[in-house]
Amino acid sequence: MYPLKATSSFLLIVFLSLAGFITSGLGAEESDAKPMNVVFILADDLGWSDTELYGTTELYKTPNLLRLAELGCTFNRAYSNSPLCSPTRASILTGQTPARHGSTQPRHHTKTVRLKAELAKRARPSEKALPVDTVTRLDTNLPTLGKLMKQAGYASGHFGKWHLGPEPFSPLEHGFDIDLPHWPGSGPAGGFVAPWKYKNFKANYEEEHIEDRMAEESIKWMNTLSKDQPFFMNYWQFSVHAPFDAKKELIEHYRDKIDLDSGQKSATYAAMVHSLDDAIGSLLDALEAKGIADDTIIIFTSDNGGNMYSEIPADDYSAPTSNAPLRGGKASMREGGVRVPCIVVWPGITTPGSRSDELIQTSDFYTTLLKGQGIALPKNHVVDGIDITPALKGGELDRDAIFTYFPCLVPVPEWLPPSVSVHAEEWKLVRVFYGGENGQHDYKLYNLENDIGETTNLAAAHPERVKDLDRMIDKYLSDSNAVTPQPNPNFDPAQFDPAAIGIRPVSKKKKR
């Protein structure tokens, strides 16, 4: 059975519905408009090159994402708020960037409860900067999307991964009527294929796939609602996060399709992408069968870039995927860590089959959904995300830049130590806190229009542009009241090895 909150009476639901529209400050013409359903599909660790949307893969097959793209607008320059999952998830639900809400690493499954970011007390002598200790729970005092949609009369359901804290910080405390499988962990419990290890959620049959089941449960819940009941569905997929396993028949299907000259050589990962796409197809079929496709907004994106640094022991080639032509992957400040696939379907707003080169970030969906549904932005809650409706309509955004804040120590290749970046037009500047000589910051400047793979650091050639972009970073950190890294008082230059920064190479296996 579903873990449910105590159900409200019909009169209370009606009251909340009316209250939501009253507080929205809608005019009479707007208040007569029928609210749109919202389906928010969030993939986990799915890279920009892990779908067929951008012509960057020959191995992975995603026909249902292509089908979704034909219904709406695909964004070529969409970014997660972080190269790791929980910070981006918190940004979707709050409209704030990690510098403001304080979640900068996925530590939300740990026992530590920290609701405010703090400067770390120590770092290794080989590290030049003290990092920031992340928030470890999504504060229930925050006006999350789930709460605001519920207050406006929407039924609300969360299906799949959460990773923003166990009870009393679960989806049930953040405005969702239902949460399945009600799991606080970083990935699927026990793997993707049953038997699973959820406390109160069992497989229906042997070797059931969790993504098939999540799609089934979300559709079942949706079909319990009347066509006149608007709903907000978070379908946050477990795919394609570790642990890496998949349906045996799909793994075998992809084994003979491997190109040894490609960076994408994992049949297991290809099978995982396949199941992710199948689940999306099931949702699309269900919306059409219920006759509500034209009344439903669908957002699809990923919480960060593709995972290039873990291992898949079942495969001869252990790296899960490649984000080429982007550099780096999950947990790095390179493009491969933060540029993500994104499609928005908004009937009456988006043009079917359209594309946009506008710069967007996942925190923008908070503002865009609320404004688009006529729900007032909450008072006394600063929102960083902007309304991207002009881009959804094919126009340009009035935006100077987006920022990515990652003040963490995560030793993976291409990581870059505690840092912050700014994307402005075709330029990207990364500030590595105190990573330079004599306690100064280090800078990486790239022209992404000419160098999407970040091969050439132009910081020395364009010092004035570095200064201009760095001033934007200063203002952003100040405006967001960010807790920032500081020089490590215990730094020992004798122990510092710049060649070893972030090095944790993936082990190589013998070719088949």
N, C-alpha and C positions, 0 to 999 in steps of 0.2 A: 504493500500500500504506500501511497505518497506520504512523506512527512509533511503535515499541514499545520499551519497556525490555526488557532480557533477561528471558525468561520463567522463572518459578520452576518447580521440579518439583512434582509432585502432592503429595509428602510435605510439602514446605515450605508449600504452600497449606493443607494440613490442619493443620499445626502452627500457622500464623498464625491460623487460624480458632479453634482451641482456645485459643490464647493470648489472643485478643481476649475470649473469653467468661470466661476465668479472671480476667483483670485487671479485668473489669467488676464483679466482686464480686456476681454474680447468685446468687440463691437457686435451689434446684432447680426450683421451679415456674416461675420466670422463664426459666431456661436452656432449658427445653423448648419455649418459644415460638419459632415460625419467624420469622427476621429478615424485615423488610419491605424490599422494593426502594425506592429513593429516586430520583425524577426531579426535579431542581431546574432549573426553567425561569426564566431571568433575561432579561428584555427590556432593551434598551439605549435609554435616553432616552424611554421610553414614559410619557407623562404620565397623571395620575389621570383626566383627561377624554378620553383617547384611546381608550377602549373603551366598550362598551355597558353596563358593569357598574354605573355610577352615574347613568345617565340624563342625562349631560352632553353627549352628541354625537348629532347626527342624520346626520352624513356617514359616519363610520367604521362599518364592519360587522364585528363580532367574534362570529359564531355559535358558534365553538368555545370561546371563553372563557366565553360564556354556558352552554355545555354543561358545561364544567369546573365552573362555579359551581354548577350543579345537582347535582354530585357531592360537593361539600364546603362549606367555610365561606369566605365573602367578608368581608374586613376593610375596614371603612369608614375607619378611621384607622390605616393602615399607613404607616410612614415609612422612607425610605432613611437610611443613616447619614451621607450627605453629598449635597449637590446636584450632585456630580460622580462619575464612574463608578468609577475605581480604588479610592478610599477605601472605597466601599460593598462592592466585591468583596473587598477585604482583610478587611472586617468579617464578611462571610458565612463566609469560610474560617477565621477565627481566633476569632470570638466576641467580639472586642474592638472598641471604638469608635476612630475616627481619633485622638482625643486620646491614646490609649494606644499604638496600633501605629504612629502617626506618618505614615501615608499620608494626605495631605490634599488632594493634587491629582493629576491623571492625567499624571504625567511619567515613567511607567514604560517608555515606548518610547524614551526619550532615552539618550544614551551615558553620562550621569552615573550612577554607582552610589553610592547613599546609603542606608544601612540604619538610620540614626537621624535623626530630625527635628532641624533646627537653626534658630536664629534667623537671619534674613537679615541680611547685613552692611550693607545699604543699602536705601533706598526713595527715591522721587522727592521733591523738596522740597514738592510739593503734597500728599503723603500724611502723615497724622498719626501713623501707626504703622508700625513695622517688622514685616513679615509673617514667617511661618514657612516655611522651605524644607522641602518634603515629602520623605519617604522615596520612593525611586524603584524599589525592588524588594521583592517579598514574600520576606522572609528565610526561607531553607530550614531554619533551626533551629526555626521555629514549628511547633507540632503542628496542622497544618491538617486540615480535615474529610476531605480526600482521603486523607491519611496514616492517620488514625484509623480510617476505614472500611475501608481496605485491610488494616490490621493485624488488624481483626476478621473478616477473611475475605471481604470484599466485592470483587467485580470493580469496577473504577472506570474511567470514561471521561469525558473532557472534549471537548465539541464546541462550536465557535464561538469567540466573543471571549474573550480572557484579559486582556490589558492590565495584567499585574502583573509583567512582566519577561520578556525573552528568556532562552534557555538561558545560564547554568545556573540560571535561576529560572522555568522554564516549568512547565506542569502535570506534565510527566514527572518533575520534581524535587519535586513536592508531592503525590505519592501516586497519580497517575493512570497507568493502564496504557497509555492511548491518548490522543492529543491531535490533533484535526483541526480546522482545517487547519494547526495548529502555527504560529500567526501571532501575533506580539507587539504588533501595531499597535493603534491606537485605533479603527479601523473596518475594514470589509471592504477588502481590497487590490484597488484598481482598480474598486471599485463592487460593486453587488449582482448585476448581470447580466453574465455572461461576455462577453468574455474577462476573466479575473481576472489578478492579478499575484502569486500565491503561488509560492514557490520550487519546492515539490515537490507541488503539488496542482493538478491541471488539471481543467477542465470536461469533462463527459462528452459535451456537445453544445453547439452554438451557442446563445448567449443563455440558458444555464442560469442559474437564480436560486440564489444562494448559500444562501438559507434553505431552499429545496427540497432542496438537496444535503445540508445539515447534518442535516435531518430524516431523509433517506434513510440517511446514514452512521450516525447514532445508532441507527436501527432495525436496520440490518444488524448492527451490533456487538451489540445486545441479543439478536438472534436467534441469534447464535453461542453464547450461554450456555444452559445447561440451565435448566429451570424451577426446579430446586432450588438454583441458584447465585444468591445475593442480589447485587444490584449497586447501585452509586451512580453515577448519570448526571448530570453537569453539562451541561445543554443551555443554554448562554449565548448567546442569539441576537445576531446582528449588527444585527438590526432594532430600532429604526428610526433608527439613528445615520447621520450624514452619511458618505460623499457620498450625496446624495439622487437615487436613480434606482429604477426599478421596471419591471415588465413593461408593455410598451406597451399591450397590450389592457386591462389593469386601469386604467392612467392614463386611457385613452379612456372606459372604463366610468364613471369618476367625474367626468369633466369636466362633464357635463350635470346633475350632481347638486349642484353648488356653490350654496350660499345666500350671496349677496353681503352679507347682513346678519349673517352668522356670522363668528366669529373663525377658524373652521377652513375655509379656502378652497383648500387645496392638493390637487389631484387626485393629484399624485405621492405626497404623504405618505399620503393615503387608500389608495392602491395598496400602499404599503409596509406599512401596518397590516394590510391584507388578506392579504398574503403571510405576515406574522408569524402571523396567526391560522390560515391554512391549514396551516402547519408544525405547530402545536400539534394541529390535528385529525388530522394524519397520525400523530403520536405516540400520541394516544388510541386511534385505530383499531388501531395495532400492539399496544398493551398488551392490548386486548380480544381481538385475534386470537390472541395467544400464550396467552391464558387466565390472565393474571397481574394483571389490573386490581385485583382484590380484595386482592392482596398487595403493592400499590405505593402509596407515599406520593408525592403530586405537590405541589410548591410552585411557584406562579407569582407573580412580582413583577417590579419594574423597579429599575434601579440608581439612578435619580434622576428628577426631573420632566421634563416635555416641553420640547423645545428650541424656544423662541420667538424666538431672536435670530440664528440663522443665516439664510441665504438659499437659496431653491430657484430658480435662474435659469430653469428650464424652465417655471415657472408665472408667470402674470400677477400673482399675489399671492404675494410671496416668503417671508413668514413661514411656517415649516413648520406650526405648529399654534397652538392657544390652550388654556390650562389653565383658562379661566373655568369656574366662578365663582372659582377660586383666583387669587391675585395672583402675578405673576412666573412664572419658569420655571427650567430648568436653569441651574446656576451662580449662582443667587440663594438667599438664605436665606428667601425668601418661601415660602408654602405650595406654590405651583406648582413650586418647586424640589425639595421634599423629600417631599411627600405622594404616594404611589404606589399603583397598583392591586395587589391581593394576593388570592390564593385559595390555600387549603390543603385538599387532599383527603387524608384519613387514614382509610382504612376501619376501622371499629370505634371510631373516636374522634370524627370530625366527623359532624355531622348533615347529610345531603344537602340542599342548597338553603338552608342557614342563613347568617346574617349576624352579625357582631360589631362593636360600637363600642369594643372595648378598644384601648388604645394599644399598638402593637407596633412594633418596629424590626428591620431585617434581621439585625443581630447576634444576635437572639434565636434564629434558626434553628439556630445551632451547638449551643447548649445543649439546645434542644428535640429535635433529631434524635438527639443522642448519648444523652440520658437516655431518650428514647422507644424506642431500640433496645437499651437495656441496656449501653451502652458507657460506661465510666468517663470522667469529665472528666479531662484530663491534669493531672498534678501540676506544680507550679512554673510554672503558666501561668494568670494571672489572666483570668477571663472576665467580661465586662460583660453579655452577653446573658442573659436569664432564660428559664426554661421556660414557654412559653405554652400548655401543654397544657390548663390550666383554661379558657382562652379558646376553644381548639379544641372543647372539650366544651360550650361555650355559657355558661360561667361568667365570673366576674370575676377579674382579675389583682391580685395584691398588689404594686402598683407605684406609686411616688410620682411618677416623672417619666421622660422620656427627654431626651437631650441631643444636639445637633448641633454639631460643632466644625468651623469653616471659617475658619482664620486666614490667608486668602489674599487676593491682589490679582487679581481677575478682572473687568475692566471691561466688564460688560454691564448693561443697564438692570435696575433692581430688585436690584442685586447686594448692597449693604450691605458696606462695607469689612470688614477682618478682624474676625470676630465669632463668637459662640457663642450658642446658643439653648437654652431649656428649655421643654418642653411638660409641663404639670402640670394634670390635669383639663381644664377648658375654656380654660385660660390658656396663652398663649405669650409669653415674654419673650425679646427679642433684645438682647444686650449688644454694642455696637459698640465695640471696643477703642480707647480714647482718642479717640473720635469727637466728644466734647462740647467744652464750653468749658474753657479753662485746664487742658488735659491730663486732664480727667475722661472717664469712659466715657459713651457715649450709650446711651439705652434706648428700645426700642419694645415696648409692651405691648398685646396684643390678646386679646379674649375671642372665641375662635373659634366658640363655640356661637352667639353673636349676630352675629358679624362674620367669616364664613369668608373673606371677601375682603380682610381686613386693611386696611380703609379708615380706621379711627379709632385713633390711638395714644392709649392710656389711661394712659400712664406718669405724666403730671402729675396726673391725677385719682386715682390709686391708688399713692401713694408707698410705703406700707407693704407692699403686695403686691410692688412692685418690689424692695424690700429683702429680703423673704423669698425670692423666686425667685432673686435675685442671690446670696444666701448659698448656695443650692443649687448654683448655677454654680460658686462658689468651691470648695465641697467636691468637686464633680465633677472640676474641673481639678486639684486637689491630689491626690485619690485616684488619678487616672490618670497622675500625673507628667507632665502635658502641658508641652511647650515652648510658651510663650505669647507673643503679640505684645508689643512694648515701644514706648514713645514714640520717635518718629523724631527723633534729635538734630539732623537737618538740615532739619526742618520749617520752611517759610517761610510764615507766615500770608498774606503778600502774594500767594502763588501758589495759595492754597487757594480753590476755588470750589465751595461745597456744591451748587450747582445742576448741576455737571458730574460729580458722583460716579456712576461706572458708566454714563455715557451713551455709547452706541455705537449710534445708531438704525439699525434695519433700513431699507434703502433702499426707497422707494416706486416702484411701477411703474404705468404707465398701465393702466387697466381695459380689458378686452377689449370 
